[in-house]
Amino acid sequence: MAAFRFSSLLSRSVSAASLLRSIGNNSSRARGISRFSTATVFEEPITPPVQVIYTKNLINGHFVDAASGKTFPTYDPRTGEVIAHVAEGDEEDVNRAVAAARKAFDEGPWPKMTPYERARILLRFADLVEKHSEELAALETWDNGMPYEQAAKSELPMLVRLFHYYAGWADKIHGLTVPADGNYHVQTLHEPIGVAGQIIPWNFPLLMFAWKVGPALACGNTIVLKTAEQAPLTAFYVANLFLEAGLPPGVLNIISGFGPTASAALASHMDVDKIAFTGSTKTGMIIQELAARSNLKPVTLELGGKSPFIIFDDADIDKAVELAHFALFFNQGQCCCAGSRTYVHEHIYDEFVEKAKARAIRRVVGDPFKKGIEQGPQIDSVQFQKILRYIKSGIESNATLECGGDRIGNRGYFVQPTVFSNVQDDMLIARDEIFGPVQSILKFKDINDVIRRANATHYGLAAGVFTGSLETANTMMRALKAGTVWINCFGVFDAAIPIGGYKMSGLGREKGIYSLSNYLQVKAVVSPLNNPAWL
């Protein structure tokens, strides 16, 4: 199985960087630092080639207004202007959606379909996503701000691949026959868990939809999914494609709304059998508490990270610079597994810092619909202001600001690609998840030093190691306390590769075979055997 890589975008970014490097060599250092393709930002925004059609909650196979009649705006992060007004679901809407999902599970055809029939619906859905991929990519970019090329060439193909993968699992989920002491026949049944509540984040709306919905449906469950209020539009669009693919009413219900109302109601609902959440660690703790205080429903959490990217002195520096740049700046830095602590061996530190700064200066920022743009705007004003506060904290902590450090333009939520050197482990920019285009470069002495420091965090989602030594790679992959360790690569995401965290980065795993266990109950069935021919 070929792994689809977000890091496959590196090949395109390297070629673009080569072109920009030739331009940059003709500029003075001061002019280079000020050039962040800001001219692109100030141009009139490109009109998105898509219409907003679906803005209402999906309950029991129908798009409906919120019970309260309320709506809330979703914004274009390029300009801060309203794209559309979306139904604002709250507790009553969650109650209605859960009731529909419960009826669909207890009385509807979905759990009683053969696994092959369920797989065929998932495959039809994937085909429809491919058919409408241009509209979906445009809608994702408009609502989220990610570059259109990223959405079209990475996120949409991966979405399709994920549903192909889970369709393949639908008819391969089965129990075991278990040998036991005595005259007994023992078997295990793997049964769908029931109504799954799912809460997805805003940074990769379509991918997070797939990570949650794919395994839950393959296992025969019904779903109530709460979108991220910052980027809800693509979830509604693909929900309609599911209906077109033949998914029975009530199997998939979509609610838009806010955390304290809709998410809290879903996590604490007594008729929801399981909750899955992706987002911040702080919110994940609240979700787990609500689940425990209600019906003790099992919880899957994919939470925050402060992933180390560790570069040893035997590394190819130019390749390491490009990979470290990608590991941090991809998706505007809004990635939970971003390599946001760049540890560089002291023997190559100064050279690395200079080249990392130059690469950040060359990064092309602007309207994400424009071809060749590497970085679009941050998701909203809240995240934008949070990033600027962390940049200010880095400066006040006496880290060296190598480049960036400010907004771009006065419209929308664009932040300059920012690089800090001489960062210390106790600084906020080295401890907290910034979720933005801010690279913190730290110096280390030897392998024992960097292992200790890399693991000295509450997080443990991912890590990267760049080295030419097999011995070093083998040592690091075992020593780092993280759910994923990338060796001489970063951001390789495949449908079969699990992702999840150690420590406060989460509970359980998503994607791959491990994700199926999140949505299954194991039942042991024991019956006596009279005069068995064999045991």
Disulfide bonds with the S-S distance in Angstrom:
none
